[in-house]
Amino acid sequence: MTNTRRLSTIAILSALSFVLMYFDFPLLPAASFLRIEFSILPVLVGLVVLDLPAAFGVLFLRSLLKIFLNNQGVSTYIGLPMNIVALGVFVLAFGLIWKKERTTMRFVLASLAGTLGLTLAMLVLNYVYAVPLYAKFANFDIEKILGLSNYLMTMVLPFNLIEGMIFAISFWLLFVLLKPTLKYYER
């Protein structure tokens, strides 16, 4: 694949990923501020047709587009870095476990590793980063409202476990549907 085609593919997938960020919805009724969106799917397609650095490039570019074109203030500045880390961990699991040997078993292992990795990352990031910053800059102190451990165990943990499973199932369906077409683009 030529450099021009590679860069064009990254740009197109980044734009598609950015557009998908607009379509988010709450997963848990009790925590409507925890929202899921499917911007990871073009990132994972970038992993399939190109490689891990390109997938991270798609993730980075769609995040820049979010900052410049759809910035929602404090929630973007606090939430976007967490989103980048969580999705990066998920994509890294697929890049290391499934990309080289695309079997169903390795897909399941990558899905489990990615889901557990993103869940652990979000638990840690919420504890050390998000909760203190939201309390300081957005006057939303979840620790005083619910209690930190209650919030982490009853909202963050189940949300991210469900989110990871949804990402894995969605990507599997997309991969199966696009497999005949993707073989022409794969490295």
N, C-alpha and C positions, 0 to 999 in steps of 0.2 A: 504494500500500500504506500502510495506516495505521501510525502509530508503534507501536501495541499489537501489530499483526500482525508488524511488522518485529522488534520486541524478542522476541516469542514465537518467531519463526523462528530468531533468533540463539541463544536459550536452548536450544531443542530440538536444533539442530545442534551446539552446544557440548556438551550432555550426551551426544549420540551419539558425538561425537569423543572425549570422555573415556572412554566405555565401550570404544571401539576401542583405546585405549591399553593395555588389559589383555591384548590378544591380540597379543603380540609374539613374534618368533622370530629366531634367529640366521640370517644369510644366508651367512656364510663359516665353515666349520667351524674354521678356525684362529683365528678371532676371535669366539668365542661371546658376548663382551660387547658386540659391535656388533650391535644388534638392530633389526629393522624392524617397524613397526606402521602401520596404515592410518588413523590419526586425521586425516590430511590430506584424506581424501575428503569428509567433511562440510564442511570448511573450503572446499574447492573448489566444493561445491554451494552454499555461501553466496555465493561469488563469482558463480556463475551466476544464482541467483535474486534476489540483492540487488546488492551492489557490493563493491569492494575494501575500503573501511573496515569493512563488515559482516563480510567474510571474516577480516580481522585481529581483529575483535571476537570471532569464534568461536574463533580460535586463542588469544587472550588468556584468554577465559573457561575453555576446556578446560584451559589451563595452570594457572589458579588452582584449578580443581577437583582437578587432579593434586597440587598442593602441599598442599591442605587435606584431601583424602580418601585419597590413595594415596602419601604421601610415603615415599620409601625412603632418607631421610637424604642422605649425601654424594653418592651417585650421582644423586639427583634435583636437588640444589642445583647440581651441576656440569653434568649432562647436559641438564636441562630448558632452560636458557637457550640452549644450543647447538641444541637441537631447535627452539626457537622461531625462532631466526635462520635455520636451514636451511629450515624449512617456509615461513617468511615470504618468503625469497628466491624459492622455487619458486612460491608463490602470486602474488607480485609480477610475475614473468615472465608468468604467465597473465593477470593483470589488465591488464598494459600491452600485451601482444602479441595475445592471443587474444580477450579479452572483447568488444572493440568490433566485430571482424570475425571471425566464427566459421567460418573455412574450415579445411579439412584441412591446408593448407600452413601456415597460421598456428598451428594446433595443434602441428604438428611443430616449428615454430620456437620456440614457447613451451616445448615439452617439452625441446628442446635447450638453450635459454637457462636454463630452470629447473634442469635437471640439472647443467649446467656451473656455474651460480651456486651451487647448494647444495654442490656438490663443492668448489669453491674456498673457500667460506665455512667448510666443515668442516675443510679442510686448514689454513687460517689459524687457526681457533679451536682446533684440536687443538694446533697448534704453540705458540701464545702463551697459551692459557688452560687447556685440559683437562689436557694432559700435566703441566705444573707443579703444578696443583692436586691432581690425583689422586696425584702423588708426595708432596705435602706432607700432605694430609688423609686419604688412603685407603691410604697405604703401598703404592701400586701404581705403581712407577716403570718405565713401559714403555721409557723411554730406556735404562735399565740392562739390562732384560731382552732387548729386541730391537734397540735402537738407534732413534733418532728417525726418521731418514730411511727406514730399512727399514720401520718401522711405518707411516709416512705413505704410502709408495709401494706397499706390498704389502697393506695392510689398509684404511686410510682411503680412499684413492683408488678402488680397485675397488669397495669396499662402497658408497660414495656414488654412483658412476656407475650401478651396478646398481640401487640404491634409486631413483634418479631415473627410470630407465627403467621400473621396476615401477610407480611412482606414475603416470607418464604413461599407461601401458597400462591400468592399473586405472581411472583416471579416464575415459579414453576409453570403456571398456566400460560403466562406470556411467552416463556421460553419454548414450550411445546407448540404453541400456535405459530410462533415466528421461526421455528427451527428450519423449515425448508428455505426460507428467505435468508436467514442469518448465515447459512453455510457459504453463501457467495461473498460475505463480507469478513468472515472470521480470518484471524491471523494464523 
